[in-house]
Amino acid sequence: MIKADEENFDAVYLSALAYFILGDYERANGFLEKSIEMTPSSQEARFMMARTLEALGRPEDAVPHWQWFVDELPDSATKIIAGEHLLNLKSSLGIAL
């Protein structure tokens, strides 16, 4: 088990990445929730949270995180890619576009 300084965003986020790489998506999810709570505007944490939720078989829970990119980011390649992924995900889940 990884122990992280839970007051340090970088430590918490890197712990999430480590667990994601190890395939322990539940633990990654817990650290990502804490990361987003600490820094709601973190693009990296939002992206990894969306990917983690999809890896956990919870794509519907990933939708708000992908939507955050579309709603909150200025026009950028990241916003376009996230928007495209969001459209595909909503379509596959039967969510109105």
C-alpha positions as a printed NumPy array, in Angstrom:
array([[  0.   ,   0.   ,   0.   ],
       [  1.227,   3.469,  -0.885],
       [  1.244,   6.063,   1.867],
       [  0.895,   9.633,   0.707],
       [  0.994,  12.956,   2.485],
       [ -2.724,  13.592,   2.161],
       [ -2.227,  17.347,   2.369],
       [  0.093,  17.411,  -0.661],
       [ -1.695,  17.38 ,  -4.013],
       [  1.305,  16.042,  -5.926],
       [  1.76 ,  13.139,  -3.515],
       [ -1.933,  12.242,  -3.623],
       [ -2.139,  12.518,  -7.415],
       [  1.037,  10.495,  -7.98 ],
       [ -0.315,   7.806,  -5.659],
       [ -3.419,   7.651,  -7.847],
       [ -1.273,   7.294, -10.964],
       [  0.745,   4.503,  -9.368],
       [ -2.371,   2.56 ,  -8.445],
       [ -3.824,   3.107, -11.929],
       [ -0.654,   1.743, -13.517],
       [ -0.794,  -1.254, -11.175],
       [ -4.398,  -1.864, -12.241],
       [ -5.791,  -1.161,  -8.758],
       [ -8.526,   1.14 , -10.016],
       [-10.475,   1.238,  -6.742],
       [ -7.505,   2.635,  -4.853],
       [ -6.677,   4.963,  -7.723],
       [-10.264,   6.213,  -7.578],
       [ -9.958,   7.049,  -3.88 ],
       [ -6.791,   9.08 ,  -4.403],
       [ -8.293,  10.808,  -7.437],
       [-11.382,  11.807,  -5.471],
       [ -9.075,  13.386,  -2.892],
       [ -7.015,  15.052,  -5.661],
       [-10.093,  16.646,  -7.212],
       [-11.345,  17.726,  -3.799],
       [ -7.983,  19.434,  -3.195],
       [ -7.644,  20.984,  -6.667],
       [-10.928,  20.928,  -8.607],
       [ -9.325,  22.621, -11.624],
       [ -6.675,  19.933, -12.139],
       [ -6.981,  18.739, -15.728],
       [ -4.699,  15.804, -14.99 ],
       [ -6.785,  14.572, -12.048],
       [-10.05 ,  15.003, -13.983],
       [ -8.649,  13.093, -16.968],
       [ -7.379,  10.243, -14.815],
       [-10.649,  10.119, -12.872],
       [-12.606,   9.75 , -16.109],
       [-10.238,   7.016, -17.326],
       [-10.342,   5.25 , -13.958],
       [-14.131,   5.246, -13.813],
       [-14.246,   3.786, -17.318],
       [-11.704,   1.123, -16.289],
       [-13.965,   0.281, -13.333],
       [-16.844,  -0.313, -15.749],
       [-18.607,   2.883, -14.658],
       [-18.614,   4.951, -17.857],
       [-21.761,   6.819, -16.843],
       [-19.882,   8.17 , -13.803],
       [-17.088,   9.34 , -16.109],
       [-19.435,  11.551, -18.154],
       [-19.355,  14.549, -15.754],
       [-15.561,  14.53 , -15.767],
       [-15.396,  14.567, -19.568],
       [-18.128,  17.226, -19.568],
       [-15.962,  19.35 , -17.247],
       [-13.346,  19.623, -20.01 ],
       [-15.959,  20.814, -22.484],
       [-17.524,  23.288, -20.057],
       [-14.465,  24.652, -18.256],
       [-11.548,  24.687, -20.687],
       [-10.885,  27.383, -23.232],
       [-10.738,  26.231, -26.832],
       [ -7.834,  23.824, -27.148],
       [ -6.881,  20.462, -28.553],
       [ -7.582,  18.939, -25.136],
       [-11.117,  20.329, -25.163],
       [-11.731,  18.982, -28.67 ],
       [-10.426,  15.507, -27.823],
       [-12.42 ,  15.385, -24.575],
       [-15.528,  16.599, -26.377],
       [-15.175,  13.942, -29.046],
       [-14.702,  11.246, -26.406],
       [-17.715,  12.584, -24.503],
       [-19.93 ,  12.422, -27.593],
       [-18.857,   8.835, -28.301],
       [-19.358,   7.833, -24.665],
       [-22.811,   9.422, -24.451],
       [-23.792,   7.759, -27.711],
       [-22.665,   4.333, -26.481],
       [-24.595,   4.831, -23.225],
       [-27.729,   6.044, -25.005],
       [-27.536,   9.47 , -23.361],
       [-29.112,  12.303, -25.345],
       [-26.551,  14.534, -26.993]])
